[in-house]
Amino acid sequence: MPAKKRCQHEDGCSSPALRIVGQCPHCTSQFCGSHRLPEHHKCTGMSECRQQAFEKNKARLEQERTVASKMTTA
């Protein structure tokens, strides 16, 4: 039986890494339940992730913007 993968957190956490939810999509490392969130393991791809989320939210908000119709008086 192969050895269980351990959390790859920089503080030397010895907890077992979670299979599906423990893999970070931004830095492709595997973490335990305590360190699985990018904010908790100081993810190297965090700034890029935030920028993409900002751009996506900005585009959505600009699309929903309402523009007042201009009325002409005769």
C-alpha positions in Angstrom: 0.0 0.0 0.0 1.5 3.4 -1.0 2.1 6.0 1.7 -0.6 8.6 2.2 0.1 11.9 0.8 0.7 14.5 3.4 -0.3 18.2 3.5 2.3 20.3 1.6 1.9 23.4 3.8 5.1 25.2 4.5 4.8 24.9 8.3 5.4 21.1 8.1 1.8 20.0 8.7 1.7 16.2 9.0 -2.0 15.8 8.4 -3.1 13.6 5.4 -3.9 15.6 2.2 -7.6 15.4 1.1 -8.0 13.7 -2.3 -10.4 16.0 -4.3 -11.0 19.2 -2.3 -7.4 19.3 -1.0 -5.8 20.0 -4.4 -5.4 23.7 -5.0 -6.3 24.7 -8.6 -4.0 27.7 -8.5 -0.7 26.2 -7.3 -1.5 22.5 -7.8 -0.3 21.5 -4.4 -2.2 19.2 -2.0 -3.4 20.2 1.4 -5.3 18.9 4.5 -8.7 20.2 5.5 -7.2 23.0 7.6 -5.0 24.4 4.8 -7.0 23.6 1.6 -8.2 27.2 1.1 -5.9 29.5 -0.9 -6.0 32.1 1.9 -4.9 29.5 4.5 -1.8 28.2 2.6 -0.5 31.5 1.2 -1.2 30.4 -2.4 1.3 31.6 -4.9 -1.5 32.0 -7.5 -3.7 34.1 -5.2 -3.1 37.4 -6.8 -3.8 36.1 -10.3 -7.0 34.5 -9.0 -8.2 37.7 -7.4 -7.4 39.7 -10.6 -9.5 37.2 -12.7 -12.4 37.4 -10.2 -12.2 41.2 -10.2 -12.3 41.4 -14.0 -15.2 38.9 -14.2 -17.2 40.9 -11.6 -16.3 44.2 -13.3 -17.6 42.9 -16.7 -20.8 41.6 -15.1 -21.5 44.9 -13.3 -20.8 47.0 -16.4 -23.2 44.8 -18.4 -26.0 45.4 -15.8 -25.4 49.2 -15.8 -28.6 51.2 -16.6 -28.4 54.2 -18.7 -31.0 57.0 -18.4 -32.9 57.6 -21.7 -32.5 61.1 -23.0 -35.7 62.8 -23.8 -36.0 65.6 -26.3 -38.4 68.5 -25.8 -40.1 69.9 -28.8 
